[in-house]
């Protein structure tokens, strides 16, 4: 399998349609629509501050907590508003899901489609990616450790008429796709494993139910660890042990034994196809 076979150049019609369809306020630009959703969810008094939560600061930076306090926001509200306000993973102006969504959907259909396969969005945060697959009829599991993210996922799904499976797990637990009785065609890990205490265990459990030829989509693993990437992930992990796990050659070898690694253009993610 080649990247061009899975992701033909210029094939983004379904991604465009889903991006537009999932906009809660379709008459508004995407970012304005997201801010209106935050008002619906958090109320005006809190959500009016959303446009000012977009600066990117690592949480160990003293400026991060000072800035949050200046905004008068609780930690969890600030984190949620920052992610929702700053980006939409389906936005074609970002190097994110938009550019590979058509290929992922085509692959899922080759493997059996929504009647046979489930999708896991692991550590999904605002669940923008997971809801794309739920809107295409897939049983989609949205998994996160933060209660307010899970509440927001349910809110987002309800106003779109969708019914994903929302699961809140503990920080040292991982959703085991091999134990829930369903076959998985896709597992999404988008900037989550750097917050997982045991990276190898997390990978094993979230991909346990992947069918042969299924896809493990990851932004964290199977990369070349340049000094710049190491510095970024070490800061984001907030834990030297977790960072060491991410950078481990043994983990990379383990992944490449189990998966074929593809590097499609215009996205931050690596596409890992499970070997038979």
Residue frames relative to the residue before (quaternion, step in Angstrom):
aa qw qx qy qz dx dy dz
X 1.0000 0.0000 0.0000 0.0000 0.00 0.00 0.00
X 0.1703 -0.7805 0.5946 0.0907 3.58 -0.93 0.89
X 0.6410 -0.5224 0.3944 0.4008 3.55 -1.28 0.36
X 0.6553 0.5172 -0.3232 0.4457 3.59 1.00 -0.78
X 0.6236 0.5332 -0.3424 0.4577 3.59 1.09 -0.64
X 0.7210 0.4342 -0.2443 0.4816 3.56 0.94 -0.89
X 0.7977 0.1583 -0.0598 0.5788 3.57 1.04 -0.76
X 0.1359 -0.8240 0.5454 0.0717 3.61 0.32 1.20
X 0.5472 -0.6255 0.4311 0.3515 3.62 -0.92 0.80
X 0.8355 0.2485 -0.1793 0.4561 3.54 -1.06 0.82
X 0.5806 0.5859 -0.3825 0.4163 3.62 1.22 0.02
X 0.2986 0.7574 -0.5228 0.2528 3.56 0.04 1.31
X 0.2952 0.7958 -0.4927 0.1918 3.60 1.23 0.36
X 0.6864 0.4736 -0.2946 0.4667 3.59 0.88 -0.88
X 0.6184 0.5383 -0.3448 0.4572 3.58 1.01 -0.72
X 0.6454 0.5189 -0.3162 0.4629 3.58 0.95 -0.87
X 0.6739 0.4978 -0.2980 0.4574 3.58 0.90 -0.94
X 0.6705 0.4901 -0.3052 0.4660 3.60 0.94 -0.86
X 0.6178 0.5507 -0.3376 0.4483 3.59 0.97 -0.85
X 0.6902 0.4557 -0.2749 0.4904 3.57 0.93 -0.90
X 0.6761 0.5272 -0.2980 0.4196 3.59 0.90 -0.94
X 0.7122 0.4625 -0.2605 0.4593 3.58 1.00 -0.76
X 0.4681 0.6567 -0.4642 0.3662 3.60 1.22 -0.03
X 0.4264 -0.7422 0.4568 0.2421 3.58 -0.60 1.14
X 0.7619 0.1799 -0.1017 0.6139 3.58 1.16 -0.64
X 0.1948 -0.8676 0.4424 0.1163 3.58 0.38 1.26
X 0.6306 0.5373 -0.3460 0.4404 3.61 1.18 -0.38
X 0.6705 0.4799 -0.2846 0.4891 3.60 1.31 -0.17
X 0.5826 -0.5219 0.4645 0.4152 3.59 -1.21 0.32
X 0.6915 -0.5335 0.2988 0.3846 3.54 -1.15 0.70
X 0.6999 0.4671 -0.2937 0.4536 3.61 0.75 -0.96
X 0.6332 0.5168 -0.3361 0.4680 3.59 1.00 -0.76
X 0.6228 0.5383 -0.3356 0.4579 3.57 1.03 -0.76
X 0.6602 0.5066 -0.3100 0.4597 3.58 0.95 -0.84
X 0.6418 0.5119 -0.3275 0.4678 3.58 1.01 -0.74
X 0.6345 0.5152 -0.3320 0.4709 3.59 1.03 -0.71
X 0.6123 0.5372 -0.3450 0.4663 3.59 1.08 -0.68
X 0.6463 0.5158 -0.3246 0.4592 3.56 0.99 -0.80
X 0.6089 0.5291 -0.3491 0.4768 3.60 1.08 -0.68
X 0.6514 0.5160 -0.3148 0.4586 3.59 0.94 -0.87
X 0.7269 0.4543 -0.2371 0.4572 3.57 0.97 -0.89
X 0.8124 0.2882 -0.1168 0.4933 3.59 0.81 -1.04
X 0.4958 -0.6264 0.4502 0.3989 3.57 1.21 -0.44
X 0.6477 -0.5705 0.3511 0.3630 3.53 -1.18 0.63
X 0.6390 0.5715 -0.3481 0.3794 3.58 0.85 -0.94
X 0.7212 0.3944 -0.2337 0.5194 3.60 1.02 -0.81
X 0.7402 0.4777 -0.2537 0.3994 3.58 0.69 -1.12
X 0.5248 0.6310 -0.4272 0.3794 3.63 1.15 -0.32
X 0.6554 0.5185 -0.3083 0.4545 3.59 1.22 -0.42
X 0.4025 0.7645 -0.4398 0.2450 3.60 1.30 -0.17
X 0.6635 0.5112 -0.3535 0.4165 3.68 0.79 -0.78
X 0.7003 0.4669 -0.2652 0.4703 3.58 1.20 -0.42
X 0.5655 0.5930 -0.3862 0.4236 3.59 1.28 0.18
X 0.4994 0.7176 -0.3898 0.2893 3.61 1.23 0.06
X 0.4997 0.6324 -0.4791 0.3476 3.71 1.00 -0.25
X 0.3169 -0.7484 0.5564 0.1729 3.56 -1.02 0.87
X 0.1469 0.7633 -0.6111 0.1497 3.55 -0.52 1.27
X 0.4342 -0.6633 0.5341 0.2936 3.59 -0.96 0.81
X 0.5658 -0.6692 0.3659 0.3133 3.56 -0.95 0.90
X 0.6249 0.5153 -0.3666 0.4577 3.61 1.15 -0.27
X 0.5081 0.6178 -0.4191 0.4296 3.59 1.31 -0.08
X 0.4714 -0.6917 0.4574 0.3003 3.65 -0.64 0.99
X 0.5948 0.5814 -0.3724 0.4118 3.59 1.10 -0.56
X 0.5776 0.6087 -0.3849 0.3843 3.60 1.11 -0.68
X 0.7316 0.4172 -0.2549 0.4751 3.59 0.69 -1.05
X 0.6092 0.5428 -0.3538 0.4573 3.58 1.05 -0.68
X 0.6660 0.4998 -0.3053 0.4619 3.57 0.91 -0.92
X 0.6354 0.5258 -0.3297 0.4595 3.60 0.95 -0.85
X 0.6755 0.4877 -0.3024 0.4631 3.58 0.90 -0.89
X 0.6224 0.5372 -0.3420 0.4550 3.58 1.03 -0.71
X 0.6655 0.4736 -0.2948 0.4958 3.57 1.14 -0.62
X 0.3916 -0.7426 0.4633 0.2838 3.58 1.23 -0.31
X 0.4936 0.6701 -0.4132 0.3697 3.58 1.11 0.70
X 0.4889 -0.6074 0.5385 0.3195 3.54 -1.22 0.62
X 0.6641 -0.5374 0.3392 0.3939 3.57 -1.16 0.65
X 0.7112 0.4652 -0.2831 0.4446 3.61 0.74 -1.01
X 0.6300 0.5141 -0.3398 0.4726 3.60 1.03 -0.71
X 0.6412 0.5254 -0.3286 0.4526 3.58 0.96 -0.84
X 0.6645 0.5092 -0.3118 0.4494 3.60 0.88 -0.93
X 0.6659 0.4974 -0.3043 0.4654 3.58 0.90 -0.91
X 0.6909 0.4816 -0.2874 0.4562 3.58 0.80 -0.98
X 0.6004 0.5621 -0.3527 0.4463 3.58 1.08 -0.73
X 0.7110 0.4564 -0.2751 0.4589 3.60 0.78 -0.99
X 0.6831 0.4873 -0.3009 0.4532 3.58 0.87 -0.94
X 0.7109 0.4686 -0.2646 0.4528 3.56 0.90 -0.90
X 0.6904 0.5247 -0.2936 0.4022 3.58 0.95 -0.88
X 0.8359 -0.0611 0.0890 0.5381 3.60 0.87 -0.83
X 0.2006 -0.6843 0.6788 0.1749 3.47 -1.49 0.25
X 0.4523 -0.7179 0.4570 0.2669 3.60 -0.64 1.09
X 0.6781 0.4814 -0.2945 0.4708 3.60 1.19 -0.39
X 0.4575 0.7003 -0.4395 0.3273 3.58 1.27 -0.03
X 0.4040 -0.7396 0.4772 0.2490 3.65 -0.66 1.02
X 0.5968 0.5590 -0.3780 0.4341 3.61 1.19 -0.16
X 0.6672 0.4543 -0.3008 0.5079 3.60 1.31 -0.07
X 0.4783 -0.6431 0.5115 0.3099 3.58 -1.25 0.41
X 0.3878 0.7512 -0.4280 0.3195 3.53 0.82 1.06
X 0.8669 -0.1718 0.1145 0.4537 3.54 -1.17 -0.72
X 0.5398 0.6697 -0.4060 0.3088 3.59 1.01 -0.75
X 0.7379 0.4863 -0.2420 0.4005 3.57 0.79 -1.07
X 0.7598 0.3327 -0.2022 0.5207 3.60 1.20 -0.28
X 0.4350 0.7410 -0.4417 0.2580 3.58 1.26 -0.13
X 0.6393 0.5270 -0.3402 0.4447 3.61 0.91 -0.82
X 0.6777 0.4948 -0.2935 0.4580 3.58 0.94 -0.87
X 0.6379 0.5213 -0.3287 0.4618 3.58 1.02 -0.75
X 0.6553 0.5015 -0.3119 0.4710 3.59 0.96 -0.84
X 0.6432 0.5162 -0.3269 0.4615 3.59 0.97 -0.80
X 0.6504 0.5107 -0.3173 0.4642 3.57 1.00 -0.81
X 0.6351 0.5265 -0.3288 0.4597 3.59 0.96 -0.82
X 0.6619 0.5002 -0.3090 0.4650 3.57 0.98 -0.79
X 0.6114 0.5386 -0.3468 0.4646 3.59 1.07 -0.66
X 0.7179 0.4586 -0.2389 0.4660 3.57 1.07 -0.78
X 0.7723 -0.3490 0.1911 0.4953 3.60 1.23 -0.07
X 0.3943 -0.7631 0.4466 0.2505 3.57 1.23 -0.29
X 0.7742 -0.4090 0.2388 0.4200 3.57 -1.34 0.00
X 0.5924 0.5711 -0.3833 0.4195 3.62 1.13 -0.36
X 0.7845 0.3402 -0.1565 0.4943 3.59 1.13 -0.58
X 0.7987 0.3356 -0.1312 0.4819 3.59 1.09 -0.64
X 0.2624 -0.7262 0.6160 0.1558 3.50 -1.29 0.61
X 0.2605 -0.7230 0.6185 0.1641 3.53 -1.41 0.28
X 0.1549 -0.7607 0.6224 0.0998 3.58 -1.07 0.80
X 0.1210 -0.7351 0.6636 0.0682 3.55 -0.97 0.99
X 0.1588 -0.8425 0.5142 0.0249 3.53 -0.01 1.41
X 0.8224 0.0453 -0.0684 0.5630 3.59 -0.73 1.05
X 0.1662 0.8955 -0.4047 0.0821 3.49 1.19 0.77
X 0.3227 -0.7552 0.5245 0.2247 3.64 1.14 -0.27
X 0.8335 -0.1261 0.1029 0.5280 3.62 -0.73 -0.99
X 0.4319 -0.7723 0.4055 0.2293 3.60 1.31 0.15
X 0.2503 0.7919 -0.5268 0.1809 3.60 1.07 0.55
X 0.6823 0.4741 -0.3009 0.4681 3.59 0.99 -0.75
X 0.6674 0.5220 -0.3154 0.4273 3.57 0.85 -0.92
X 0.6564 0.5185 -0.3207 0.4443 3.59 0.95 -0.80
X 0.5479 0.5967 -0.4048 0.4241 3.60 1.15 -0.44
X 0.7076 0.4353 -0.2627 0.4907 3.59 0.94 -0.85
X 0.5923 0.5416 -0.3668 0.4705 3.60 1.09 -0.61
X 0.6649 0.5127 -0.3084 0.4471 3.60 0.99 -0.78
X 0.6707 0.4545 -0.2894 0.5097 3.58 1.28 -0.31
X 0.6646 -0.5625 0.2800 0.4044 3.58 1.25 0.37
X 0.5243 0.6465 -0.4170 0.3651 3.61 1.24 0.04
X 0.4602 -0.5979 0.5703 0.3249 3.53 -1.14 0.71
X 0.0191 -0.8312 0.5513 -0.0700 3.54 -0.46 1.28
X 0.2167 -0.7641 0.5983 0.1059 3.54 -0.84 1.06
X 0.1440 -0.7651 0.6253 0.0532 3.56 -0.82 1.11
X 0.0327 -0.8357 0.5444 -0.0653 3.57 -0.43 1.26
X 0.1999 0.7632 -0.5988 0.1375 3.58 -0.86 0.97
X 0.4901 -0.6674 0.4782 0.2927 3.57 -1.25 0.40
X 0.6739 0.5197 -0.2957 0.4340 3.61 1.13 -0.54
X 0.4598 -0.7081 0.4582 0.2780 3.62 -0.66 1.04
X 0.6786 0.4919 -0.3226 0.4399 3.61 0.90 -0.80
X 0.5932 0.5328 -0.3740 0.4736 3.61 1.13 -0.50
X 0.6517 0.5129 -0.3223 0.4565 3.58 0.93 -0.86
X 0.6319 0.5160 -0.3282 0.4761 3.59 1.02 -0.77
X 0.6662 0.4973 -0.3043 0.4650 3.57 0.96 -0.84
X 0.6066 0.5493 -0.3510 0.4551 3.59 1.07 -0.71
X 0.6607 0.4964 -0.3086 0.4710 3.58 0.91 -0.89
X 0.6337 0.5295 -0.3202 0.4643 3.57 1.01 -0.82
X 0.6666 0.5038 -0.2999 0.4602 3.59 0.85 -0.99
X 0.6689 0.5023 -0.2993 0.4591 3.57 0.94 -0.91
X 0.6751 0.5267 -0.3145 0.4096 3.58 0.85 -0.95
X 0.7092 0.4480 -0.2897 0.4609 3.61 0.88 -0.81
X 0.6732 0.4384 -0.2966 0.5164 3.58 1.30 -0.10
X 0.4840 -0.6911 0.4159 0.3392 3.57 1.28 0.06
X 0.5028 0.6415 -0.4235 0.3954 3.58 1.14 0.63
X 0.2005 -0.7957 0.5666 0.0748 3.56 -1.18 0.57
X 0.0529 0.8114 -0.5788 0.0616 3.62 0.43 1.14
X 0.4958 -0.5946 0.5282 0.3488 3.53 -1.37 0.15
X 0.1229 -0.8036 0.5809 0.0410 3.60 -0.49 1.20
X 0.0220 -0.8113 0.5817 -0.0535 3.57 -0.68 1.16
X 0.1652 -0.7527 0.6290 0.1029 3.55 -0.92 0.95
X 0.0836 -0.8016 0.5917 0.0177 3.58 -0.73 1.09
X 0.5507 -0.5765 0.4781 0.3684 3.56 -1.28 0.34
X 0.6725 -0.5333 0.3356 0.3882 3.57 -1.23 0.48
X 0.7436 0.3543 -0.2146 0.5249 3.60 1.12 -0.57
X 0.6027 0.5080 -0.3735 0.4890 3.59 1.23 0.50
X 0.1453 -0.7824 0.6023 0.0633 3.55 -1.17 0.64
X 0.5105 -0.6557 0.4532 0.3226 3.56 -0.94 0.84
X 0.2397 -0.7951 0.5480 0.0998 3.56 -0.59 1.21
X 0.2466 -0.8051 0.5246 0.1256 3.58 -0.26 1.27
X 0.6122 0.5651 -0.3538 0.4251 3.58 1.22 -0.22
X 0.7208 0.4594 -0.2345 0.4631 3.57 1.25 -0.26
X 0.6515 0.5687 -0.3322 0.3766 3.62 1.11 -0.23
X 0.5745 -0.6569 0.3521 0.3383 3.58 1.27 0.23
X 0.6592 0.4702 -0.3115 0.4973 3.59 1.26 0.23
X 0.4125 -0.6748 0.5541 0.2598 3.54 -1.28 0.50
X 0.2239 -0.8028 0.5453 0.0901 3.55 -0.87 0.97
X 0.2352 -0.7753 0.5729 0.1240 3.52 -0.99 0.91
X 0.8007 0.1051 -0.0251 0.5893 3.57 1.22 -0.48
X 0.0397 -0.7438 0.6670 0.0186 3.53 -1.10 0.90
X 0.1777 -0.7981 0.5729 0.0575 3.57 -0.74 1.13
X 0.0119 0.7519 -0.6586 0.0267 3.56 -0.94 0.99
X 0.0662 0.8168 -0.5655 0.0929 3.57 -0.16 1.26
X 0.8233 -0.2133 0.0815 0.5196 3.55 -0.23 1.37
X 0.4635 0.6789 -0.4371 0.3649 3.56 0.80 1.07
X 0.6625 0.5572 -0.3262 0.3797 3.60 0.87 -0.91
X 0.5832 0.5716 -0.3922 0.4235 3.61 1.12 -0.36
X 0.6833 0.4256 -0.2844 0.5207 3.58 1.31 -0.11
X 0.5552 0.6159 -0.3794 0.4104 3.61 1.27 0.20
X 0.4664 -0.7131 0.4409 0.2820 3.63 -0.65 1.05
X 0.7849 0.1485 -0.0769 0.5966 3.61 1.05 -0.74
X 0.2619 -0.8221 0.4861 0.1390 3.56 0.02 1.32
X 0.6597 0.5097 -0.3162 0.4528 3.61 0.87 -0.90
X 0.6566 0.4963 -0.3171 0.4711 3.59 0.90 -0.85
X 0.6320 0.5380 -0.3322 0.4480 3.57 0.96 -0.85
X 0.6615 0.5003 -0.3060 0.4674 3.58 0.88 -0.92
X 0.6517 0.5293 -0.3191 0.4397 3.57 0.88 -0.95
X 0.7357 0.4428 -0.2520 0.4462 3.58 0.78 -1.00
X 0.7037 0.4611 -0.3028 0.4477 3.61 0.81 -0.84
X 0.7395 0.3839 -0.2361 0.5000 3.63 1.13 -0.50
X 0.3805 0.7670 -0.4637 0.2280 3.61 1.25 -0.02
X 0.7578 0.3986 -0.2071 0.4734 3.59 0.99 -0.78
X 0.3984 0.7206 -0.4810 0.3012 3.59 1.23 0.16
X 0.3890 -0.7023 0.5441 0.2435 3.57 -0.93 0.90
X 0.6143 -0.5103 0.4187 0.4324 3.63 -1.17 0.35
X 0.7690 0.2715 -0.2425 0.5254 3.55 -0.81 1.03
X 0.5038 0.6381 -0.4227 0.4005 3.57 1.32 -0.10
X 0.4130 -0.7408 0.4954 0.1878 3.54 -1.24 0.48
X 0.1618 -0.7142 0.6750 0.0902 3.50 -1.14 0.90
X 0.1319 -0.8113 0.5690 0.0243 3.56 -0.38 1.28
X 0.0764 0.8289 -0.5429 0.1107 3.59 -0.48 1.17
X 0.2532 -0.7480 0.5918 0.1620 3.53 -1.08 0.79
X 0.6750 0.5451 -0.2705 0.4173 3.57 1.27 -0.35
X 0.7884 0.3271 -0.1405 0.5017 3.59 1.01 -0.79
X 0.8012 0.3386 -0.2483 0.4264 3.53 -1.46 0.18
X 0.4718 0.6485 -0.4507 0.3920 3.56 1.13 0.72
X 0.4955 -0.5549 0.5436 0.3887 3.52 -1.34 0.08
X 0.2949 -0.7921 0.5090 0.1631 3.59 -0.62 1.10
X 0.1081 -0.7920 0.6008 0.0058 3.54 0.04 1.35
X 0.6555 -0.5035 0.3637 0.4297 3.63 -1.16 0.35
X 0.6494 0.5237 -0.3210 0.4482 3.59 0.99 -0.80
X 0.6671 0.4866 -0.3020 0.4765 3.59 0.96 -0.85
X 0.6207 0.5348 -0.3428 0.4596 3.60 1.01 -0.77
X 0.6636 0.5096 -0.3125 0.4498 3.58 0.87 -0.93
X 0.6508 0.5237 -0.3167 0.4493 3.58 0.93 -0.89
X 0.7349 0.4311 -0.2526 0.4585 3.59 0.73 -1.02
X 0.5944 0.5493 -0.3709 0.4555 3.59 1.10 -0.55
X 0.6622 0.4864 -0.3004 0.4844 3.58 1.00 -0.79
X 0.6864 0.4953 -0.2886 0.4474 3.56 0.91 -0.91
X 0.6439 0.5439 -0.3239 0.4297 3.59 1.06 -0.73
X 0.1848 -0.8111 0.5252 0.1791 3.58 1.07 -0.75
X 0.7221 0.3407 -0.2068 0.5655 3.59 1.26 0.34
X 0.4090 -0.7438 0.4741 0.2339 3.59 -0.54 1.18
X 0.6374 0.5358 -0.3334 0.4421 3.60 1.04 -0.76
X 0.6542 0.4936 -0.3175 0.4770 3.59 0.94 -0.84
X 0.6363 0.5268 -0.3310 0.4561 3.59 0.95 -0.83
X 0.6440 0.5178 -0.3216 0.4623 3.60 0.96 -0.84
X 0.6229 0.5280 -0.3406 0.4660 3.59 1.04 -0.70
X 0.6537 0.5238 -0.3188 0.4435 3.58 0.89 -0.90
X 0.7374 0.4351 -0.2242 0.4655 3.56 0.96 -0.90
X 0.4492 0.7377 -0.4210 0.2771 3.59 1.29 -0.12
X 0.4227 -0.6952 0.5167 0.2667 3.64 -0.78 0.94
X 0.6026 0.5703 -0.3575 0.4287 3.59 1.11 -0.66
X 0.6459 0.5034 -0.3208 0.4759 3.59 1.00 -0.78
X 0.6463 0.5148 -0.3223 0.4620 3.58 0.97 -0.80
X 0.6448 0.5095 -0.3204 0.4712 3.60 0.97 -0.83
X 0.6324 0.5447 -0.3190 0.4490 3.57 0.98 -0.89
X 0.6665 0.4991 -0.3026 0.4639 3.58 0.91 -0.90
X 0.7047 0.4747 -0.2785 0.4478 3.58 0.84 -0.93
X 0.5815 0.5443 -0.3795 0.4707 3.59 1.22 -0.30
X 0.7392 0.4197 -0.2139 0.4812 3.58 1.03 -0.82
X 0.8072 0.2200 -0.0675 0.5436 3.56 1.10 -0.70
X 0.3715 -0.6340 0.6206 0.2736 3.50 -1.33 0.48
X 0.2516 -0.8021 0.5297 0.1130 3.57 -0.73 1.09
X 0.0726 -0.7844 0.6160 0.0006 3.56 -0.79 1.14
X 0.1907 -0.7862 0.5833 0.0728 3.56 -1.11 0.77
X 0.0907 -0.8325 0.5443 0.0499 3.61 0.34 1.17
X 0.5385 -0.6348 0.4556 0.3154 3.54 -1.16 0.65
X 0.8346 0.2846 -0.1992 0.4276 3.53 -1.38 0.35
X 0.7025 0.3570 -0.3015 0.5368 3.58 1.10 0.58
X 0.5171 -0.6442 0.4769 0.3002 3.54 -1.20 0.61
X 0.6475 0.5929 -0.2974 0.3751 3.55 1.20 -0.57
X 0.3034 -0.6631 0.6436 0.2324 3.48 -1.41 0.37
X 0.2702 -0.7483 0.5884 0.1442 3.55 -1.05 0.83
X 0.0783 -0.8083 0.5835 -0.0023 3.57 -0.43 1.25
X 0.1670 -0.8043 0.5678 0.0537 3.57 -0.52 1.25
X 0.4228 -0.7402 0.4626 0.2435 3.56 -0.62 1.13
X 0.4012 -0.7199 0.5183 0.2282 3.54 -0.84 1.01
X 0.5673 -0.6026 0.4406 0.3478 3.57 -1.16 0.61
